[in-house]
Amino acid sequence: MQEVQGTVAETKVRGRILIVDDENGPRQALRMLLKEDHEVFLAVDVPSAQALLAEQLIDLVITDLRMPRQSGVELLRWIKANLNDIEVIILTGFGELDSAMTAVECGALAYVVKPFDTQVMLRHVEEGLQKRVEEMERRRLEELALEANRFETLGRFVTGMLHDLGTPLAVITGQLEIVLHKAEADVPRDRLNVIHGQIGLCTDIVRSAMNFLRHETQRFSILNINDVADACLNVSQPVTQKANIKVTRELAQNIPICEGDFVLLRQAVLNLINNACQAMDDVDGPRELHVRTWREPEDICIAVCDSGPGIPPDLRTKIFDTFFSTKGERGTGLGLAAVKNIMRRHNGDVIVRESDSGGAEFVLRFPIKR
């Protein structure tokens, strides 16, 4: 889709429009009306429209309501299920207004009665294309915010990993110095075992960092939410130890599998763990972080709970807005917005409530894989 500048007062959007109608007359009339300002594609029925949508990037669909075998409403439902950001205009006859209203309820942008008024049609087309531009821009900003949050999270936890890497390396160095200064030909096996174990620990730390860097998204696979919890707690250990936070995990046994992107889910849980740690910075009493999983009738749940000051009820919805932060200069307002975005991609949900200790408890819910 391209934006073409018109006068100073207006901006026209040039789009790729698909016209679907089994009658040649209306199909050609729409093509003639739109071809000067837009790239127009034609289809004679629902199957041919679906095939074209699978091959071409389309911004807007104009479809007749009544067609042989499958109707325009069936095409609309298919588009909203598979290509939800494409706007759809329904063409209808005077006797089909009830069906047209059903189409609007299913997500159609508008319906236009045949024979259509050209100005009305052009107005709806411009409205649909403008909505498409705004949606694509919103998604682009959302992706940028998610990526910015990824690097913010990466910086926090890789710093901790690198700091933690110094301990096994120091042990290796000390053991090697002992081995090198021994005159005997036979080096004690227990010292070699210590070196081997510490090298393995370094390898695990590096692997954790590299796994975090592999951030391909939208590759859903079958996974166990307990594995996500374990990975996040292991990666965040340097942070929690430095802050003197007692960590407990309560992971349900035999929990059902779910479908998701392991990297994105790990990022969401890491964000919650980091927020919990920061919330307990000024706590004088016990600092406790509790991560647990459990099953509900339709969902798998994972919760991150802290013993911090909690979140006031009037802020519990605002904190998920992009760039909203309660941390002042320390916060970017990206972390919880990213969590909500990630859960939306997984057809899940995130809520916040007061924990038993008076702190905050964030709960992520995922649909069970059937």
WOHU-V959368 format. One record per backbone hydrogen bond with DSSP energy under -0.5 kcal/mol. CO is the residue of the C=O (numbers start at 1). NH is the residue of the N-H. Records with the same first field share a line. If there is no record, write none. Layout:
BEGIN
CO: NH / NH
END
This chain:
BEGIN
2: 4 / 14
3: 5
4: 12
7: 6 / 10
10: 6
12: 4 / 14
13: 15
14: 2
15: 17 / 39
16: 59 / 60
17: 19 / 41
18: 20 / 62
19: 21 / 43
20: 64
23: 27
24: 28
25: 29
26: 30
27: 31
28: 32
29: 33
30: 34
31: 35
34: 37 / 38
38: 40
39: 17
41: 19
43: 21
45: 49
46: 50
47: 51
48: 52
49: 53
50: 54
51: 55
52: 55 / 56
56: 58
59: 87
60: 18
61: 63 / 89
62: 20
63: 91
65: 67 / 72 / 73
68: 70
71: 75
72: 76
73: 77
74: 78
75: 79
76: 80
77: 81
78: 82
79: 83
83: 86
87: 61
88: 109 / 110
89: 63
90: 112
91: 65
92: 114
93: 96
94: 97
96: 100
97: 101
98: 102
99: 103
100: 104
101: 105
102: 106
103: 108
104: 107
110: 90
112: 92
116: 118
117: 121
118: 122
119: 123
120: 124
121: 125
122: 126
123: 127
124: 128
125: 129
126: 130
127: 131
128: 132
129: 133
130: 134
131: 135
132: 136
133: 137
134: 138
135: 139
136: 140
137: 141
138: 142
139: 143
140: 144
141: 145
142: 146
143: 147
144: 148
145: 149
146: 150
147: 151
148: 152
149: 153
150: 154
151: 155
152: 156
153: 157
154: 158
155: 159
156: 160
157: 161
158: 162
159: 163
160: 164
161: 165
162: 166
163: 166
164: 167 / 168
165: 169
166: 170
167: 171
168: 172
169: 173
170: 174
171: 175
172: 176
173: 177
174: 178
175: 179
176: 180
177: 181
178: 182
179: 182
185: 187
188: 191 / 192
189: 193
190: 194
191: 195
192: 196
193: 197
194: 198
195: 199
196: 200
197: 201
198: 202
199: 203
200: 204
201: 205
202: 206
203: 207
204: 208
205: 209
206: 210
207: 211
208: 212
209: 213
210: 214
213: 215
218: 220
221: 260
223: 225 / 258
224: 227 / 228
225: 229
226: 230
227: 231
228: 232
229: 233
230: 234
231: 235
232: 236
234: 237
236: 240
237: 241
238: 242
239: 243
240: 245
241: 244
245: 247
246: 289
248: 291
250: 252 / 293
252: 255
257: 369
258: 223
260: 221 / 262
261: 265
262: 266
263: 267
264: 268
265: 269
266: 270
267: 271
268: 272
269: 273
270: 274
271: 275
272: 276
273: 277
274: 278
275: 279
276: 280
277: 280
278: 281
279: 309
280: 283
286: 288
287: 246
288: 307
289: 248
290: 305
291: 250
292: 303
294: 301
298: 368
299: 296
300: 366
301: 294
302: 364
303: 292
304: 362
305: 290
312: 315
313: 316
315: 319
317: 320
318: 321
321: 324
323: 325
327: 330
328: 331
333: 323 / 324
334: 338
335: 339
336: 340
337: 341
338: 342
339: 343
340: 344
341: 345
342: 346
343: 348
344: 347
346: 367
349: 365
351: 363
353: 361
355: 358
359: 355
360: 306
361: 353
362: 304
363: 351
364: 302
365: 349
366: 300
END
